[in-house]
Amino acid sequence: MTSSHDIAFPVRSPDPVPGVAQVLFVCQANRCRSPFAAAIARRLADRSWEVYSGGLMTGGASMPRAGIETGAMLGIDFTSHRSRELDRTDLDGFDVILTLAKAQARELVADNPHLRGRIFTVKQFDRWITTHPKPRRAALGRWLDVAGMDRPPTDLLGDDARDDVADPINSPVEDWIGMARELTGLIGRIVGELGATRS
């Protein structure tokens, strides 16, 4: 649950925890896609993941009513959710940063070029991780600093439905349900590939 104290502070790098991957989901406003992605990841992943979400816009906004209703159908309470903005100067502590669209990945890489190996869209990472299996004992962030840097810069150019999860803001509940289903499939595969599935 997000408190008013949390809203006052941007999302920053968490303190490291040995053996725990710090995973950040990012969308534009942190009102729709990234809160759902984070909630779904918390349900699917075991304690080897610590999950956060944030947005590129100023925080403090609630989730749209259709999103709250969709969350309730899935057993997730978003009534107290308030959006939080990222501190783009303090993201080094996240092992992987998964955006919901290329535009957000582009902005974060422009601000943090040294983190390029750790920044993907969720859809890109879902495809990439299946062909780049992580060594069992490798720390996720340090491994991505090497393995993830080999991706071509064109991965961040343009907009593409193959890489973006559609934003359901101002859409009916049916579109939110579709987004939640899509994210459940994507995140479930990622969690499985990284060996972090909740038993």
C-alpha positions in Angstrom: 0.0 0.0 0.0 1.3 3.5 -0.9 1.2 6.1 1.8 1.1 9.9 1.4 4.6 9.9 2.7 5.8 7.7 -0.2 4.1 9.9 -2.8 6.1 12.9 -1.7 9.4 11.2 -2.7 10.4 10.0 -6.2 11.1 6.4 -6.8 14.9 5.9 -6.3 17.4 3.1 -6.1 16.6 0.7 -3.2 19.2 -0.5 -0.8 20.8 -3.7 -2.1 19.7 -7.0 -0.6 22.0 -10.0 -1.1 20.4 -12.6 -3.4 17.5 -10.3 -4.3 16.9 -8.8 -7.8 15.6 -5.2 -7.7 13.0 -5.0 -10.6 11.5 -1.7 -11.7 8.5 -1.3 -14.0 8.0 2.0 -15.7 5.2 3.6 -17.8 4.5 7.2 -18.6 2.4 8.3 -15.6 2.5 5.3 -13.2 -1.3 5.3 -13.2 -2.1 2.3 -15.4 0.4 -0.2 -16.9 3.3 -0.1 -14.5 1.2 -0.5 -11.3 -0.5 -3.5 -12.8 2.8 -4.9 -14.0 4.3 -4.6 -10.5 1.3 -6.1 -8.8 1.3 -9.0 -11.2 5.0 -9.6 -10.7 4.7 -9.6 -7.0 2.1 -12.3 -7.3 4.1 -14.5 -9.7 7.7 -14.0 -8.4 9.2 -15.5 -5.3 11.2 -13.6 -2.7 14.2 -13.4 -4.9 12.5 -10.4 -6.6 11.8 -7.0 -5.0 9.4 -5.1 -7.3 8.8 -1.4 -7.8 6.9 0.8 -10.2 7.2 4.5 -11.3 6.5 6.9 -14.0 8.1 9.7 -16.0 5.5 12.3 -15.1 4.8 14.1 -11.8 3.3 11.8 -9.2 0.3 12.0 -6.9 -2.5 11.0 -9.3 -5.0 8.1 -8.7 -5.7 5.2 -11.0 -8.7 5.6 -13.3 -11.9 4.0 -12.1 -11.8 1.3 -14.8 -8.4 0.2 -13.6 -9.5 0.1 -10.0 -12.5 -2.1 -11.0 -10.3 -4.4 -13.1 -7.9 -4.7 -10.1 -10.8 -5.6 -7.9 -11.8 -8.4 -10.3 -8.2 -9.8 -10.0 -8.1 -9.4 -6.2 -5.7 -6.4 -6.3 -6.7 -3.3 -4.4 -5.7 -0.1 -6.2 -8.0 2.3 -4.4 -5.1 3.9 -2.5 -2.6 3.8 -5.4 -1.1 7.2 -6.1 1.4 7.6 -9.0 5.0 8.2 -8.2 7.6 9.8 -10.4 11.1 8.3 -11.0 14.2 10.0 -9.8 16.0 9.5 -13.2 19.3 10.4 -11.6 19.2 7.5 -9.1 18.3 4.3 -10.9 21.6 2.4 -10.7 20.4 0.1 -7.9 17.8 -1.5 -10.1 19.0 -4.8 -11.6 16.5 -4.6 -14.5 14.2 -1.7 -15.6 11.2 -2.9 -17.7 9.3 -0.2 -19.5 5.8 -0.6 -21.0 6.7 1.3 -24.2 9.8 2.1 -26.3 9.4 5.8 -25.7 10.0 5.4 -21.9 13.0 3.1 -22.5 14.5 5.7 -24.9 14.1 8.5 -22.3 15.7 6.4 -19.6 18.6 5.3 -21.7 19.2 8.9 -22.8 19.3 9.9 -19.1 21.4 6.9 -18.1 23.4 5.5 -21.0 25.5 3.4 -18.6 22.4 1.5 -17.8 21.5 0.6 -21.4 22.1 -3.1 -20.8 19.5 -3.2 -18.0 16.7 -1.3 -19.7 14.2 -3.1 -22.0 10.5 -2.9 -22.7 8.7 -5.8 -21.1 8.0 -7.3 -24.5 11.6 -7.0 -25.6 12.9 -8.6 -22.4 10.4 -11.4 -22.8 11.8 -12.2 -26.3 15.4 -11.5 -25.4 15.7 -13.6 -22.2 14.5 -16.7 -24.0 17.6 -16.6 -26.3 20.0 -15.3 -23.7 19.6 -17.6 -20.6 21.0 -16.1 -17.5 23.8 -18.2 -15.8 22.3 -19.7 -12.7 24.6 -18.0 -10.2 25.0 -14.7 -12.0 23.7 -11.6 -10.4 21.0 -10.2 -12.7 22.2 -6.6 -12.9 25.9 -7.3 -13.3 25.1 -10.0 -15.9 22.9 -7.6 -17.9 25.6 -4.9 -17.8 27.6 -7.2 -20.1 25.0 -9.4 -21.9 22.4 -6.6 -22.5 24.9 -4.2 -24.0 25.1 -6.2 -27.2 21.6 -5.2 -28.3 21.6 -2.9 -31.4 20.8 0.8 -30.7 17.8 0.4 -33.2 16.0 -1.5 -30.4 15.0 1.9 -29.0 13.9 3.6 -32.2 10.3 4.2 -33.2 7.1 2.8 -31.8 6.0 -0.8 -32.4 3.1 -2.8 -31.1 5.6 -5.7 -30.9 7.4 -3.8 -28.1 4.7 -1.6 -26.5 1.8 -2.6 -24.2 -1.2 -0.5 -25.1 -2.1 2.2 -22.6 -5.7 1.6 -21.4 -6.2 5.1 -19.9 -9.6 6.4 -20.8 -10.6 2.9 -22.1 -13.3 0.6 -20.8 -12.8 -2.2 -18.4 -12.5 -4.8 -21.2 -9.3 -3.1 -22.4 -7.8 -3.1 -18.9 -8.6 -6.8 -18.6 -6.8 -7.4 -21.9 -3.8 -5.5 -20.6 -3.7 -7.4 -17.4 -3.9 -10.7 -19.3 -1.1 -9.7 -21.6 1.1 -8.6 -18.7 0.4 -11.8 -16.8 1.7 -13.9 -19.8 4.7 -11.7 -20.4 5.8 -11.4 -16.8 5.0 -15.1 -16.1 7.4 -16.1 -18.8 10.1 -13.7 -17.6 9.9 -14.9 -14.1 10.1 -18.5 -15.3 13.1 -17.8 -17.4 14.9 -16.1 -14.5 14.1 -19.0 -12.1 12.1 -16.8 -9.8 8.6 -18.5 -10.0 6.7 -18.6 -6.8 6.2 -22.2 -5.7 
